[in-house]
Amino acid sequence: MARQLTGSRGRRGRTGGASTHPSKTCASCGRTIEWRKKWERDWDQVRYCSDGCRRRGVSSKDEELERTILTLLDARARDATICPSEAARAVGGDDWRDLMEPARAAARRLVDRGDVQITQRGQVVDPSTARGPIRIRRT
């Protein structure tokens, strides 16, 4: 008798294989938004991954962080990297620690545009899933 193979969820056909649904990047935080069935009719209008990102949006400070990241990279050698804290310090002065997550989000948005790459230990990583210290470099 042939044994029926099941996936890790215990149901046949539920695991493995790549998703055929599209994904896009959140306009605020720069993380990947995965397609959801409830968004099927409105997928073209989806811009944010959460209500928090929708409320926060992209502020002038966020745009300034993006410009600062690109300016700092332009001032370095072509293959040099920067830390998001450098952009946060340049924009925030003494209150730079509050700008660390916005600086990381600015870097993720720049990755989506194709301007920069995010690395960890010298390897390019997915900006949506990167945890811990990151570096930013030109593409």
C-alpha positions, -999 to 999 in steps of 0.1 A, spaced: 0 0 0 14 34 -10 19 59 18 4 93 13 29 121 18 19 152 38 35 185 44 45 201 77 10 214 83 -4 179 80 -24 186 49 -16 174 15 -6 201 -10 -3 229 16 35 232 17 63 237 -8 64 256 -40 66 294 -46 36 316 -42 20 326 -75 5 358 -59 22 391 -63 39 411 -36 48 448 -33 66 471 -9 50 492 18 52 529 10 60 537 47 82 510 62 97 495 30 88 459 40 73 434 17 35 432 16 23 397 8 -9 393 -12 -40 384 9 -73 370 -3 -92 399 14 -73 424 -8 -81 405 -40 -104 432 -54 -84 462 -41 -48 449 -46 -39 478 -70 -48 503 -43 -29 486 -14 1 508 -4 7 501 33 13 469 52 -6 480 83 -29 506 98 2 520 117 21 525 84 -10 541 69 -12 566 97 25 572 98 30 576 60 62 591 48 71 624 65 96 651 54 120 637 80 118 603 63 125 619 29 154 638 45 168 605 58 167 590 23 185 620 9 211 618 37 218 582 30 224 588 -6 246 619 2 267 599 27 272 572 1 282 597 -26 309 610 -3 325 576 1 342 552 -22 320 533 -47 321 500 -28 320 516 7 291 511 32 274 532 58 255 523 90 219 537 93 230 553 125 252 577 104 222 590 86 202 592 119 230 612 135 233 636 106 195 643 106 187 640 143 217 655 161 215 646 198 182 628 194 195 604 167 185 572 185 148 580 179 156 580 141 172 546 139 141 527 128 131 555 104 166 553 90 163 516 84 129 521 68 144 548 45 171 523 35 144 497 28 125 522 6 158 529 -13 163 492 -18 129 490 -34 138 518 -58 170 501 -67 194 528 -53 210 508 -25 215 473 -11 213 462 25 241 439 37 249 418 68 284 404 72 291 415 36 263 396 21 232 412 5 201 404 25 163 408 21 155 441 38 121 428 50 136 400 70 170 415 81 174 415 119 203 430 138 231 453 125 229 462 88 251 482 64 240 501 33 258 503 0 252 515 -35 239 489 -60 
